[in-house]
Amino acid sequence: MIEFRSVRKTYPDGTNAVERFDLVIPSRTTTVFVGSSGCGKTTLLRMINRMVDPSSGSVSIDGKDVADGDPVQLRRSIGYVMQSSGLLPHRKVADNIATVPLLTGVSKSEARARALELMDTVGLDRAFADRYPSQLSGGQQQRVGVARGLAVDPNILLMDEPFGAVDPLVRNDLQDELIRLQRELGKTVVFVTHDIDEAFKLGDQVVILKKGGEIAQLGTPAEILSEPADDFVANFIGAGRGRRALRVEQTPTGPIVVDGDGRAAGVLTGPVAVVDAAAGMHGAPSATTEAAASDAAGAPAQGGSTR
């Protein structure tokens, strides 16, 4: 468990990146910090591994204040994945993955064996082990970055907009891969993004932030979608613009899901959804139809996860 208590961060120039922040992050779940640039989400993430120290307040892991230990040892015990992978360009893929294990005293042979295992874990062909990062695609580099973050089998994995620099199709694949990995490995994942759809897809707990690290709303994706806390949240998630107001419309080729502006947002699939949609064609769509429409358009089902 990670806990923030009355955390503040003021930089030397007087900028208040975080005014006051309190939060508990449960173990073995994915918590997503989401918000616009300048809201303090990356600052908060980096407080966990002491890349940034709070001006006041505390951050603890399993009841132990992170400030009480050696910051280098702390960082080596926590996985960290950043945007654009942050790989060392002069080192081969396997060597990049093995960086932290080697620093902790693992032998070269053991570190390489672990690197190859992790390439399997993240879905990267072992044939890439002796290539340099420049010889990989952006999506492949990000997979290497995730493998490196998992190299010491950390309990905590920090991810700072790791998929922001790749194209939408690759990004979707990487998101699916993270969901699979989390299902298999059960890490405590803290993920930063500015993309609310990514937050809803990945997060068990989503923290929507305003400027200064103020929590606008905290909850599961289903809770936030069904009951936005205020106009700020409604507008941020798209509900205020009709983007989340979905309905079923009949077309010559069958029922589709459209948003509040009448734009196609998805199709209904599965026997229950099709039966409900057919019933809805004779009148207003049923509540079940609307829920199925939300799922078909990408909104998480009740429970806060698409997993």
GIZINOR-V689078 format. One record per pair of residues at least 24 apart in sequence whose C-alpha atoms are under 8 Angstrom apart, sorted by the first residue. I is the first residue (numbers start at 0). J is the second residue. D is the distance in Angstrom with one decimal. If there is no record, write none. Layout:
I J D
I J D
//
This chain:
0 24 5.7
0 25 4.9
0 26 4.7
0 60 5.7
0 61 5.0
0 62 7.8
0 187 7.9
1 25 6.8
1 26 7.5
1 58 7.2
1 59 5.7
1 60 4.6
1 61 6.4
1 62 8.0
2 58 5.7
2 59 5.2
2 60 6.6
2 62 7.9
3 56 7.7
3 57 6.0
3 58 4.7
3 59 6.7
4 56 5.6
4 57 5.3
4 58 6.4
5 55 7.4
5 56 4.8
5 57 6.9
6 53 6.3
6 54 7.5
6 55 5.7
6 56 4.2
6 57 5.9
6 58 7.5
7 53 5.8
7 54 5.6
7 55 5.3
7 56 6.3
8 52 7.8
8 53 5.0
8 54 4.8
8 55 7.0
9 53 7.9
9 54 6.1
15 211 6.3
16 42 7.4
16 210 7.8
16 211 5.1
16 212 6.9
17 42 7.9
17 43 7.9
17 210 7.9
17 211 4.3
17 212 4.7
17 213 7.5
18 211 5.2
18 212 6.3
18 213 7.1
19 211 7.9
19 212 7.1
19 213 7.1
20 212 6.5
20 213 6.8
20 214 7.7
25 187 7.4
26 186 7.4
26 187 5.1
27 185 5.0
27 186 4.7
27 187 4.2
27 188 7.2
28 185 7.1
28 186 6.7
28 187 5.2
28 188 6.2
28 203 6.2
28 204 7.8
29 186 7.9
29 187 6.1
29 188 4.6
29 189 5.9
29 190 7.2
29 201 7.0
29 202 5.2
29 203 5.3
29 204 6.5
30 188 6.2
30 189 5.0
30 190 6.2
30 202 5.4
30 203 6.0
30 204 4.7
30 205 5.8
30 206 7.4
31 189 5.9
31 190 4.6
31 191 5.7
31 192 7.3
31 198 5.8
31 201 7.5
31 202 5.5
31 203 7.9
31 204 6.4
31 205 4.9
31 206 6.0
32 189 7.5
32 190 6.2
32 191 4.9
32 192 6.4
32 198 7.7
32 205 6.3
32 206 5.0
32 207 6.3
32 208 7.1
33 191 6.0
33 192 5.1
33 193 5.2
33 194 6.9
33 195 6.6
33 198 6.7
33 205 7.3
33 206 6.1
33 207 5.1
33 208 6.2
34 192 7.1
34 193 5.1
34 194 7.8
34 195 8.0
34 207 5.8
34 208 5.1
34 209 6.6
35 193 5.7
35 208 7.8
35 209 7.6
36 193 7.4
37 210 6.3
37 211 7.6
38 208 6.1
38 209 5.4
38 210 4.0
38 211 5.4
38 212 5.4
38 213 7.8
39 208 7.8
39 210 6.9
39 211 5.9
39 212 5.0
40 191 6.5
40 208 7.3
40 212 6.8
41 159 6.7
41 191 6.6
43 212 8.0
44 157 7.0
44 159 7.6
44 189 7.2
44 191 7.5
48 73 6.2
48 74 5.4
48 77 7.0
49 73 7.9
49 74 7.5
75 99 6.5
75 103 7.8
75 151 7.9
76 151 7.0
76 153 5.8
77 148 7.7
77 153 5.4
77 154 7.0
77 155 5.4
77 156 6.0
77 157 7.4
78 147 7.7
78 148 4.1
78 149 5.8
78 150 7.8
78 151 7.7
78 152 8.0
78 153 5.8
78 155 6.1
78 156 4.4
78 157 5.9
79 148 5.1
79 156 5.8
79 157 4.7
79 158 5.9
79 159 7.9
80 144 5.9
80 145 5.9
80 147 7.9
80 148 5.8
80 156 7.6
80 157 6.2
80 158 4.7
80 159 6.2
80 161 6.2
81 144 7.6
81 158 5.9
81 159 4.8
81 160 6.3
81 161 4.9
82 159 6.2
82 160 5.3
82 161 4.1
82 162 6.4
82 163 6.4
82 164 6.7
83 137 7.6
83 140 7.7
83 141 6.8
83 161 6.7
83 162 7.7
83 163 7.8
83 164 6.1
84 140 6.1
84 141 5.1
84 143 7.4
84 144 4.9
84 145 8.0
84 161 6.9
85 144 7.2
86 132 6.9
86 140 7.7
86 144 6.8
87 132 7.7
88 131 6.6
88 132 5.8
88 133 6.9
89 131 7.0
90 131 6.3
90 132 7.8
91 128 6.8
91 129 5.3
91 130 5.3
91 131 4.5
91 132 6.8
92 127 6.8
92 128 5.0
92 129 6.0
92 130 5.9
92 131 5.8
92 132 6.4
92 143 7.0
93 128 4.8
93 129 6.5
95 143 7.8
95 147 6.8
96 143 6.7
96 144 7.5
96 146 6.1
96 147 4.1
96 148 7.8
96 150 6.5
97 147 6.8
97 150 6.7
98 147 7.5
99 147 7.8
99 150 7.1
99 151 7.1
100 150 6.7
100 151 6.0
113 150 7.1
114 146 7.5
114 147 7.9
114 150 7.0
117 146 5.5
117 149 7.6
117 150 7.2
118 143 7.3
118 146 6.5
120 146 7.8
120 180 7.8
121 145 7.4
121 146 6.4
121 176 7.2
121 180 7.6
137 164 7.8
137 165 6.1
138 165 6.4
138 169 6.0
138 170 7.6
138 173 7.4
142 173 7.7
153 186 7.6
154 186 5.4
154 187 6.1
155 186 5.9
155 187 4.7
155 188 5.9
155 189 7.8
156 186 6.7
156 187 6.2
156 188 4.8
156 189 6.4
157 188 5.9
157 189 5.0
157 190 6.1
158 188 7.4
158 189 6.2
158 190 4.7
158 191 6.2
159 190 6.1
159 191 4.9
159 192 7.0
160 190 7.1
160 191 5.3
160 192 5.0
160 193 7.8
163 192 7.9
174 201 7.2
178 306 6.8
195 235 7.8
195 236 6.2
199 298 7.3
199 299 6.7
199 303 7.5
199 304 7.4
200 298 7.7
200 299 6.6
200 304 6.5
200 305 6.2
201 304 6.9
201 305 7.7
202 303 7.2
202 304 6.7
203 303 5.6
203 304 6.1
204 303 7.6
207 232 7.6
219 302 7.1
219 303 4.7
220 299 6.5
220 302 7.9
220 303 4.7
220 304 7.3
221 299 6.4
221 300 6.5
221 301 5.4
221 302 6.4
221 303 5.0
222 303 7.5
243 293 7.9
245 289 7.1
245 292 6.7
245 293 6.5
246 284 7.6
246 289 6.2
246 292 6.7
247 276 7.3
247 284 6.9
247 288 7.6
247 289 7.3
247 292 6.8
248 280 8.0
249 280 7.0
256 292 5.9
256 295 7.7
256 296 7.0
264 296 5.5
265 292 7.7
265 295 5.8
265 296 4.8
266 292 7.5
266 295 6.0
266 296 7.2
267 291 7.0
267 292 6.3
267 295 5.7
268 295 7.2
//
